[in-house]
């Protein structure tokens, strides 16, 4: 089967078409296709031939975008078995068969019925087959072939990323790359020039250029200045067919912005400025602004202002406002029109960020001159001092001058000034001021010990303009006068121990004085010279504003005298000196060996024990209850009518036991202990030693001999009769027992009853170590060393 194609449109295929047709003419006008093996023909003997190639194959081509009224002829299928009698039937299958491509099954002609688009599908794969129309058996094997869609230039180039926005620094060198643009063409780049794109610039010359092949946009001028022109709109065209006539084209816009560089120095619009500032302007306030212009933007326009010289550099200062880039002029010192009426400043404005590539365009700073005119303002009076401190003595008479304030009008008019005191506080009413001279005087009598300092406010105003007022603080110190005598620092509780030694310090006293140190810092202590010499105590002035009280004798007794009074005279060191007299109370107390106070008297003991009023009431209540119980008990005992002795077993109930050890030599009220002694010694101590007897006592020998002959029973009866008649005995009957101890010992009595009549030089200090039972003896006979110096 042969295939004939008439699609020789492309000049490249002219030769192929010519060869096809010549070859087909040599074989009855078609391309010879030899089968691989011969077909059996019924009734003939099978003959084996040398196999031939079944297909001579070329691609079919169909032109895209065909717009003709008739279907487009594609090619022709023809089999060698076709004798032209219509017995061969051609069948076409594959992509688009029957819809896009149709075949004449008798002649084998193939036509395209639709307009094709190569950009959607570039080729179609189909299968051709020749069969016997009568038997429907294939005459040749099925063969595959391709129909290619031939491209035409039907797509223009497109910029998929446009429009573009790009920046480039100003003053860039010529040829600086800005951006590369790329256009795409949907036509076949392998066939002809349909997809060969060339770039050109339609708008933006002579500032920019574009490479025709790569699409790179570059600057085309030197020193493009942003301050002259900042934005550019460049139009780039892409044309296919290599830019030839008839080619399709597309364009895009590139928006180019020049970025700023510091290529412009700051400049002041004027070389001379003048500023008016009133003399009343406050220190630290802004008095004016100045600005230098810079054509650059952003950080390239940042600048700093400086006062480089001028007679006002110490009075004014300048700072930079970063937002507005202005120089803010401020006042450093107060202005005075009367002293200086104008100032001159040289102010420099310089860029803070300098690009050294453009230093040849500098210098990047500028200087201008500013003249400041000081305006005259009517000012309030000005005091000679910012504050005053004055002094006056206490107890000074009303109207005593304290001091003088002075103020004057600072203006050239020099108006008269009037003074007055602002009575805002109570302290301001304690003073008066002369409205003309400014002299301050007292309005009351002051006491330094009550208020040592006063603060007042003095005001001054011009007589011609009372609304202008100035104030000044005045402090008045009240000076001290020695008008307060010294006094004891506190109420001293002075205690002296019974066992104190001569020269022992029992108390140190101090004094206070309401006056200050100049009049009362040094005190002198002494005893009243008008009194006789005190035999018990003396006073020693320590010369350090203290004094010590010392004992003058050994041993003090509470029983003899429990309180002493010592008048003390205290004088200060003021001019004139003042003095006062105070009396110290000194109590006599019993102390331990280490000097600790043990007891003074009942009140002192209770107080030292720390008993409260409630505790004392409770103790008294208990005592009352106990007394009531005792009275009740005694009443019950007396109501019973019982004999003295009922039975021998009950004797113990009526025995009165005495366990009192006595109070020593000082206890003269204790019971007579002679009743407990033997009969032979009973009469010996019958008479009291502290009372002179009215009857001369019987001699010792006679009494002893008489007692020995007395019967004990008679002795007991005699004592019983004495007890019944004695009103000091208990009101109830009692049994007194007397133990007979026999005659006295050869060693003699060890009783201390006779010790009061004898004098001994024996040292009794060892009694203090015998315990609490011997404390009383130790106090009476022991010479305890006390170190207490309270």
C-alpha positions in Angstrom: 0.0 0.0 0.0 1.4 3.4 -0.8 0.6 6.8 0.8 0.6 10.0 -1.1 0.7 13.3 0.6 0.0 16.6 -1.0 0.9 18.7 2.0 4.0 20.3 0.4 3.3 23.7 1.7 6.5 24.2 3.6 9.5 24.9 1.3 11.5 22.4 3.2 9.2 19.7 2.1 9.2 20.6 -1.6 12.0 18.3 -2.3 10.3 15.5 -0.4 7.1 16.0 -2.2 8.9 16.0 -5.5 10.7 12.7 -4.7 7.4 11.2 -3.5 5.5 12.1 -6.6 8.4 10.9 -8.9 8.6 7.7 -7.1 4.9 7.3 -7.2 4.8 8.0 -10.9 7.3 5.2 -11.5 4.9 3.0 -9.6 1.6 4.1 -11.0 1.6 7.4 -9.1 2.1 6.1 -5.5 4.7 5.1 -3.1 5.3 1.4 -3.4 4.6 -0.6 -0.3 5.7 -4.2 -0.6 4.2 -6.8 1.7 6.3 -9.0 3.9 4.7 -12.2 2.5 2.3 -13.0 -0.3 -1.3 -13.8 0.3 -2.8 -17.2 -0.6 -5.0 -17.1 -3.6 -7.7 -19.7 -3.8 -7.0 -22.3 -6.5 -3.4 -21.5 -6.9 -0.4 -23.3 -5.6 1.5 -21.5 -2.9 4.4 -19.8 -4.3 7.1 -18.4 -1.9 8.6 -15.0 -2.9 11.3 -13.0 -1.3 9.8 -10.8 1.3 9.5 -7.1 0.5 9.0 -4.1 2.8 5.3 -3.6 3.4 5.4 0.2 3.9 7.3 3.1 2.5 6.5 5.6 5.2 6.5 9.5 5.5 4.8 11.7 8.0 1.7 13.6 7.0 1.5 17.4 7.7 -1.6 19.5 8.2 -1.5 23.2 8.4 -2.9 24.7 11.7 -5.6 27.3 11.8 -7.0 26.3 8.3 -10.0 28.6 7.6 -11.0 27.4 4.1 -14.6 26.4 3.2 -13.6 22.9 2.1 -11.9 20.2 4.2 -8.1 20.4 4.1 -6.5 17.6 2.1 -4.0 15.7 4.2 -2.8 12.7 2.1 -3.6 9.4 0.4 -3.5 5.7 1.3 -3.0 3.2 -1.5 -2.4 -0.6 -1.5 -0.6 -2.6 -4.2 -3.5 -5.0 -4.1 -5.8 -2.3 -5.2 -6.6 -2.8 -8.8 -8.9 0.2 -9.0 -12.0 -2.0 -9.1 -13.2 -1.0 -5.7 -12.5 -4.3 -4.1 -10.1 -2.8 -1.5 -11.5 -0.9 1.5 -9.4 1.5 3.5 -9.9 1.9 7.2 -8.5 4.7 9.4 -8.4 4.5 13.2 -6.6 6.4 16.0 -6.6 9.9 17.4 -9.2 12.1 15.7 -10.2 9.4 13.2 -13.7 9.9 12.1 -14.1 13.3 13.8 -11.1 15.4 12.8 -9.7 13.2 10.1 -11.9 11.3 7.5 -10.9 8.9 4.8 -12.5 7.8 1.5 -12.5 4.1 2.0 -12.4 3.5 -1.7 -9.7 6.0 -2.9 -7.9 6.3 0.4 -7.9 10.1 0.5 -7.6 11.7 3.9 -9.0 15.1 4.8 -9.1 17.3 7.9 -12.5 18.6 8.7 -11.6 21.0 11.5 -9.2 23.9 12.2 -6.4 22.6 14.4 -4.2 24.5 16.9 -0.7 23.3 17.3 -0.4 25.1 20.6 -3.1 22.7 22.0 -1.9 19.5 20.2 1.2 19.1 18.0 0.5 15.7 16.4 -2.0 12.8 16.1 -1.2 9.1 15.9 -3.4 7.0 13.6 -3.5 3.5 12.2 -4.2 2.5 8.5 -5.5 -0.8 7.2 -6.5 -2.2 3.8 -9.1 -5.1 3.7 -10.8 -7.1 1.1 -14.3 -5.6 0.7 -15.7 -9.0 -0.2 -14.2 -11.2 2.5 -13.4 -8.5 5.1 -10.0 -10.0 5.5 -6.9 -7.8 5.7 -4.9 -7.6 2.6 -1.9 -6.1 4.5 -1.0 -5.7 8.2 -2.2 -2.7 10.1 0.3 0.2 10.1 0.8 3.3 12.3 1.5 6.8 11.0 1.6 10.3 12.4 -0.1 13.5 11.3 1.8 16.5 12.5 0.2 19.9 12.9 2.3 22.4 11.0 3.0 25.7 13.0 2.1 29.1 11.7 3.0 32.4 13.5 -0.3 32.9 15.4 1.0 33.8 18.9 2.5 37.1 20.0 5.2 37.3 22.7 4.0 38.0 26.2 5.6 39.3 29.4 4.1 37.2 32.2 5.7 39.2 35.1 4.9 42.7 34.1 4.4 45.5 34.9 7.7 45.9 36.7 8.7 48.2 39.6 12.4 48.7 40.2 14.8 51.2 41.8 18.3 52.3 41.0 20.5 54.7 42.9 20.8 58.2 41.5 24.1 59.3 40.1 24.8 55.7 39.0 27.4 55.1 36.2 26.1 54.7 32.7 25.4 51.1 31.8 24.4 50.1 35.4 22.0 47.1 35.2 18.5 47.9 36.3 16.4 44.8 35.4 16.2 41.9 33.0 12.8 41.3 31.4 11.7 38.1 29.6 8.9 37.5 27.1 7.6 34.1 26.1 6.1 33.0 22.7 3.8 30.0 22.4 4.8 29.2 18.8 7.1 26.4 17.8 10.7 27.5 18.6 12.1 24.7 16.4 10.3 25.7 13.2 11.1 28.9 11.5 11.3 32.3 13.3 7.8 32.2 14.8 9.2 32.1 18.4 12.4 34.1 17.9 11.9 37.2 20.1 13.8 40.5 19.8 13.6 43.3 22.5 13.4 47.0 21.9 12.6 50.1 23.9 9.6 52.1 22.9 9.6 54.7 25.7 12.3 55.8 28.2 15.0 56.9 25.9 17.6 58.4 26.2 17.7 57.6 30.0 17.6 53.8 29.6 18.4 51.1 27.0 17.6 47.4 26.6 19.7 44.5 25.2 17.7 43.1 22.1 18.6 39.5 22.8 18.7 39.3 26.7 16.2 41.9 27.6 18.6 43.5 30.2 17.6 47.2 30.9 20.6 49.5 31.7 21.1 53.2 32.5 22.0 55.2 29.4 23.0 58.5 30.9 25.7 59.7 33.4 24.8 61.2 36.8 21.0 60.9 36.7 19.9 63.2 39.5 16.9 62.2 41.7 16.4 65.8 42.7 15.9 66.7 39.0 13.6 63.7 38.2 12.8 60.8 40.4 10.4 58.5 38.5 10.6 57.0 35.0 8.2 54.9 33.0 10.0 52.7 30.4 8.0 50.6 27.8 9.8 47.5 26.5 8.6 45.7 23.3 9.2 42.0 22.4 8.7 41.0 18.7 8.9 37.6 17.1 10.0 36.6 13.6 13.4 38.0 14.7 11.9 41.5 14.5 11.1 41.2 10.8 8.1 42.9 9.2 5.0 40.9 9.8 6.1 39.5 13.1 3.8 39.7 16.2 4.8 41.8 19.3 4.0 42.4 22.9 5.0 45.1 25.4 5.3 45.8 29.1 6.0 48.8 31.4 8.9 49.1 33.7 8.5 51.8 36.5 12.0 52.9 37.6 12.5 55.1 40.6 15.9 56.7 41.5 16.8 56.3 45.1 18.5 59.0 47.1 22.2 59.4 47.9 23.8 62.2 49.9 24.9 64.3 47.0 23.4 67.6 48.2 24.9 69.6 51.1 22.7 71.5 53.5 22.2 75.2 52.8 20.7 78.0 54.9 18.2 80.1 52.9 19.7 83.3 54.4 23.2 84.2 55.6 21.9 86.5 58.3 18.9 86.1 60.7 17.5 88.3 63.4 15.6 87.0 66.5 13.7 89.0 69.2 13.8 87.5 72.8 12.2 89.4 75.8 14.4 89.6 78.9 11.6 87.9 80.9 12.1 84.6 79.0 12.6 81.7 81.4 15.8 79.8 81.6 15.5 76.4 79.7 12.7 77.6 77.4 12.9 77.6 73.6 13.2 81.1 72.2 13.5 80.4 68.4 14.0 78.0 65.5 16.3 77.9 62.5 16.5 75.4 59.6 18.9 74.6 56.8 17.5 73.1 53.6 18.8 69.8 52.2 17.5 68.4 48.9 18.2 64.9 50.0 15.8 62.7 51.9 15.8 60.2 54.8 19.1 59.8 56.6 20.9 61.7 53.9 19.2 64.8 55.0 19.9 64.4 58.7 21.9 67.2 60.2 23.2 68.6 63.5 23.2 72.3 64.5 26.1 73.8 66.5 26.9 77.2 67.8 30.5 77.6 66.7 31.2 81.1 68.1 29.7 84.4 69.1 29.3 86.4 72.2 26.0 84.6 73.1 27.4 81.0 73.1 27.4 80.9 76.9 23.8 82.3 77.1 22.1 80.3 74.4 22.2 76.6 73.4 20.9 74.9 70.2 19.5 71.3 69.7 18.2 69.4 66.7 14.7 68.2 66.2 15.0 64.9 64.4 11.5 65.0 63.0 11.5 68.5 61.5 15.3 68.8 61.1 15.1 72.2 62.8 17.6 73.8 65.2 15.8 74.7 68.5 17.4 77.7 70.2 17.1 77.6 74.1 18.0 80.0 76.9 20.8 78.9 79.3 21.1 82.0 81.4 18.6 84.8 82.3 18.6 87.9 80.1 18.9 91.4 81.4 18.1 94.2 79.0 19.8 96.7 81.3 23.1 94.9 81.1 23.2 93.6 77.5 20.7 94.4 74.7 21.9 92.0 71.9 23.9 88.9 71.2 25.4 87.4 68.0 25.7 83.7 67.2 27.3 81.8 64.3 25.3 78.6 63.8 26.5 75.7 61.6 24.3 73.0 60.1 26.1 69.8 59.0 25.0 66.4 57.6 25.6 63.6 60.0 25.9 60.9 57.2 28.4 61.8 54.5 29.0 59.7 51.4 32.7 60.2 50.5 32.0 59.3 46.8 30.4 62.7 46.5 32.8 64.7 48.7 33.8 66.7 45.7 30.3 68.2 45.8 30.8 69.5 49.3 31.4 70.7 51.9 28.3 69.1 53.4 27.7 71.9 55.9 26.7 75.6 56.0 27.0 78.5 58.4 24.7 81.4 59.1 24.8 84.4 61.5 22.0 84.9 64.0 21.6 88.2 65.8 19.4 88.1 69.0 17.7 91.3 70.2 16.9 91.4 73.9 13.5 93.1 74.6 13.0 95.3 77.6 10.3 94.1 80.0 9.0 95.8 83.2 10.3 93.4 85.9 9.4 93.0 89.5 11.8 94.3 92.2 14.9 92.2 92.7 16.1 91.4 96.3 19.8 91.7 97.1 19.9 88.1 98.3 18.0 85.0 97.4 17.2 84.4 101.1 17.9 86.0 104.4 18.8 84.7 107.9 18.3 87.0 110.9 18.8 86.6 114.7 17.1 88.1 117.7 17.5 87.2 121.5 14.6 85.7 123.3 12.8 87.8 125.9 13.5 90.9 123.7 11.0 93.7 123.9 8.3 94.1 121.3 9.5 96.3 118.5 13.1 95.1 118.7 14.7 95.3 115.1 15.6 91.9 113.7 17.1 92.8 110.4 16.6 94.6 107.0 15.8 93.3 103.6 16.7 95.2 100.4 15.1 95.2 96.9 15.3 97.5 94.0 13.7 97.9 90.6 16.0 96.3 88.0 14.5 98.4 85.1 16.0 101.7 83.9 13.1 103.6 85.6 14.3 102.4 89.0 10.9 102.8 90.7 10.4 103.0 94.4 9.8 99.7 96.2 7.2 98.9 99.0 7.8 96.0 101.4 5.2 93.8 103.2 5.0 90.4 104.9 2.8 87.7 103.4 0.5 86.7 106.4 0.0 83.1 105.1 0.9 81.4 108.4 0.6 82.3 112.1 4.4 82.8 112.2 4.1 85.8 109.9 2.1 87.6 112.5 5.0 87.6 115.0 6.9 90.2 113.0 6.3 93.6 111.4 8.2 95.3 108.5 8.7 98.9 107.6 7.1 99.4 104.1 9.8 101.9 103.1 13.0 100.7 104.6 12.4 96.9 104.8 13.4 96.7 108.5 11.8 93.7 110.3 10.8 94.1 114.0 9.4 91.8 116.6 5.7 91.8 117.4 5.8 89.5 120.4 8.1 88.3 123.1 9.8 85.0 122.1 10.8 82.0 124.2 13.6 80.1 122.5 12.8 77.0 124.5 9.3 77.0 123.0 10.1 77.9 119.4 13.8 78.3 118.4 13.2 79.3 114.7 10.6 81.2 112.6 10.2 81.3 108.8 8.5 84.2 107.1 8.1 85.5 103.6 8.7 89.1 102.6 7.3 90.6 99.4 8.3 93.6 97.5 6.4 95.5 94.7 6.9 98.6 92.7 4.8 101.6 93.8 4.1 102.4 90.2 3.1 98.9 89.3 1.9 97.0 92.4 1.0 93.9 90.3 4.7 93.1 89.9 5.6 91.3 93.1 8.7 89.3 94.1 9.2 87.3 97.3 12.1 86.2 99.4 12.2 83.7 102.3 13.5 85.1 105.7 14.5 82.8 108.5 14.7 84.2 112.1 16.8 82.4 114.7 15.9 83.0 118.3 19.1 83.4 120.3 19.3 81.9 123.8 19.4 83.8 127.0 20.3 82.0 130.3 16.8 82.2 131.8 16.4 78.6 132.9 18.1 77.1 136.0 19.5 73.6 135.8 17.5 70.7 137.2 18.2 67.1 138.1 17.9 64.9 135.0 15.3 62.7 136.7 13.9 61.7 140.1 16.6 59.5 141.5 15.9 56.6 143.9 19.1 56.5 146.0 19.7 53.5 148.2 22.4 52.9 150.8 23.1 49.5 152.2 23.2 48.9 155.9 26.6 47.4 155.6 28.0 50.2 153.5 31.6 51.4 154.1 32.8 55.0 154.3 33.7 56.6 151.0 31.5 54.3 148.9 29.7 55.8 145.8 26.0 55.0 146.1 24.7 57.1 143.2 25.9 59.3 140.3 23.6 62.2 139.3 23.3 64.4 136.2 21.5 67.6 135.4 19.7 69.1 132.5 19.1 72.7 131.4 16.5 74.0 128.9 19.0 76.6 127.7 21.4 75.7 124.9 25.0 74.6 125.4 26.3 78.1 125.5 24.3 78.9 128.7 23.9 75.5 130.3 26.3 73.0 129.1 28.6 73.0 132.2 27.1 72.2 135.6 28.6 72.5 139.1 27.2 70.4 141.9 27.6 71.1 145.6 25.9 70.8 149.0 24.1 73.7 150.5 26.7 75.8 152.2 24.1 77.3 154.6 23.6 73.9 156.2 25.9 72.2 158.7 28.2 69.5 157.6 26.3 66.3 156.9 27.8 63.5 159.0 26.3 60.7 156.9 26.8 61.6 153.2 28.9 63.9 151.0 28.9 65.1 147.4 31.8 65.0 144.9 31.6 67.1 141.7 33.1 65.1 138.9 33.8 68.1 136.6 32.0 66.3 133.7 28.5 67.5 134.4 27.9 64.7 136.8 28.3 64.3 140.6 28.7 61.3 142.9 27.1 60.8 146.3 29.4 59.1 148.8 28.9 57.6 152.3 30.8 59.2 155.2 30.5 56.5 157.9 30.2 52.8 158.3 26.9 50.9 158.8 23.4 52.3 158.6 20.4 50.8 160.4 16.9 50.8 159.2 15.6 50.4 162.7 17.4 53.6 163.8 16.7 55.6 160.6 15.4 54.3 157.3 15.4 57.6 155.3 17.9 60.5 154.9 17.5 63.7 152.9 20.4 65.4 151.1 19.9 68.9 149.6 22.0 69.4 146.4 22.8 72.8 144.8 23.2 72.8 141.0 24.5 75.9 139.0 25.1 76.3 135.2 27.9 78.1 133.3 25.7 80.8 131.8 26.1 84.5 132.0 24.8 85.3 134.5 24.9 81.8 136.1 21.7 80.4 137.4 21.3 77.7 140.1 18.6 75.6 141.7 18.4 73.4 144.8 17.1 69.8 144.8 16.7 67.4 147.6 17.6 63.7 147.2 15.9 61.0 149.3 18.2 58.2 150.4 16.7 55.0 151.7 18.4 52.5 154.0 18.1 48.9 152.7 19.3 45.5 153.6 21.6 44.1 150.9 23.3 40.9 149.9 27.0 40.5 150.1 27.3 41.3 146.3 25.4 44.6 146.9 22.0 43.5 145.6 19.1 45.1 147.6 17.2 42.5 149.6 14.6 44.6 151.4 14.1 48.1 152.6 10.7 48.2 154.3 7.2 46.9 153.7 6.4 49.2 150.9 9.7 48.8 149.2 9.5 45.0 149.5 6.0 44.8 148.0 7.0 47.2 145.3 10.2 45.3 144.5 8.3 42.0 144.4 6.3 43.5 141.7 2.9 42.8 143.3 0.0 44.5 141.7 -3.0 46.1 143.5 -5.1 43.0 142.7 -2.5 40.8 144.3 -2.4 42.9 147.5 -6.2 42.8 147.7 -6.1 39.0 147.3 -3.5 38.7 150.1 -5.5 40.9 152.5 -8.6 38.9 151.7 -6.8 35.6 152.6 -5.6 37.2 155.8 -9.2 38.2 156.7 -10.5 34.7 156.0 -7.7 33.2 158.1 -8.5 35.5 161.0 -12.2 34.6 160.7 -11.4 30.9 160.8 -9.2 31.5 163.9 -12.0 33.4 165.7 -14.5 30.7 164.8 -12.2 28.0 166.1 -11.6 29.8 169.3 -15.3 30.4 169.8 -16.0 26.7 169.3 -13.3 25.7 171.7 -14.5 27.9 174.5 -18.1 26.7 174.1 -17.1 23.2 175.0 -17.3 22.3 178.7 -14.6 19.7 178.9 -12.2 19.0 181.7 -8.5 19.7 181.2 -7.6 16.1 181.0 -10.3 13.5 180.1 -8.2 10.5 179.7 -4.6 9.7 179.4 -4.9 9.0 175.7 -6.3 12.5 174.9 -3.6 14.5 176.6 -2.0 15.2 173.2 -5.0 17.1 172.0 -4.4 19.8 174.7 -0.7 20.1 174.5 0.5 23.6 173.3 3.7 23.2 171.4 6.1 26.1 171.1 8.5 26.0 168.2 9.4 29.6 168.0 13.2 30.1 168.0 12.9 33.7 169.2 13.9 36.9 167.5 17.3 37.2 169.0 18.4 40.0 171.3 16.0 42.5 169.8 12.9 40.3 170.4 11.8 41.3 173.9 8.2 40.3 173.4 8.7 36.6 173.0 7.4 34.1 175.5 9.4 33.4 178.6 11.5 30.4 177.9 12.3 29.8 181.5 9.1 27.6 181.7 10.9 25.1 179.6 14.0 24.9 181.8 14.5 22.7 184.9 13.2 23.9 188.3 16.7 24.7 189.5 17.2 27.3 186.7 13.6 28.6 186.7 14.1 31.3 189.2 17.4 32.4 187.9 16.0 34.2 184.9 12.6 35.0 186.2 13.2 38.7 186.0 13.4 40.5 182.6 16.7 42.0 181.8 15.3 44.9 179.8 13.2 46.1 182.9 14.8 47.2 186.1 13.4 44.9 188.9 11.6 46.5 191.7 12.8 43.8 194.3 16.4 43.0 194.6 16.8 39.4 193.4 17.8 36.7 195.8 21.4 35.5 195.7 22.2 32.8 193.3 23.3 30.3 196.1 20.3 30.9 198.2 17.9 30.4 195.3 19.6 27.2 194.3 19.4 25.7 197.7 15.7 26.6 198.1 14.7 25.1 194.8 16.4 21.9 195.5 14.1 21.4 198.6 10.9 22.2 196.7 8.7 19.4 195.6 8.1 19.2 191.9 4.4 18.7 192.4 4.2 21.8 194.5 6.1 23.6 191.8 3.6 22.6 189.1 0.6 23.6 191.2 2.3 27.0 191.8 2.8 27.5 188.1 -0.8 26.3 187.3 -2.2 29.0 189.7 0.0 31.6 188.0 -1.3 30.5 184.6 -4.9 30.7 185.7 -4.4 34.3 187.0 -2.2 35.5 184.1 -4.4 37.4 181.5 -1.8 36.9 178.7 -2.3 33.2 178.5 -4.7 31.6 176.0 -8.4 31.7 177.1 -8.7 27.9 177.2 -7.1 25.4 179.6 -3.8 24.0 178.5 -1.2 21.6 179.8 2.3 22.9 180.1 5.0 20.3 180.4 8.4 21.1 181.8 11.3 18.8 181.0 13.8 18.6 183.7 17.2 18.9 182.2 19.2 18.6 185.4 21.9 20.8 186.7 23.8 23.1 184.4 26.8 21.8 182.4 30.3 22.5 183.6 31.0 24.1 180.2 28.4 26.8 181.0 25.5 28.0 179.0 25.9 28.6 175.2 22.9 30.9 175.1 23.3 34.3 173.5 20.9 36.0 176.0 23.8 37.5 177.9 25.8 38.4 174.8 24.3 41.9 174.6 26.0 42.9 177.9 29.4 41.8 176.8 31.8 43.3 174.3 33.9 41.0 172.2 36.5 41.6 169.5 35.7 38.3 167.8 35.3 38.4 164.0 31.8 37.2 163.1 32.1 37.3 159.3 31.9 33.5 159.1 28.2 33.7 160.1 27.3 34.8 156.6 28.4 31.4 155.3 26.1 29.4 157.6 23.0 29.7 155.5 19.6 31.5 155.7 18.9 30.5 159.3 21.9 32.7 160.4 21.1 35.7 158.2 19.8 37.7 161.2 22.9 37.0 163.2 25.1 37.8 160.2 23.4 41.2 159.8 23.8 42.0 163.5 27.4 40.8 164.0 28.8 40.3 160.6 30.7 43.0 158.8 29.7 42.4 155.2 31.7 44.1 152.5 29.3 45.8 150.0 30.4 46.7 146.5 27.0 48.2 145.5 27.3 51.7 144.0 23.9 52.4 142.8 
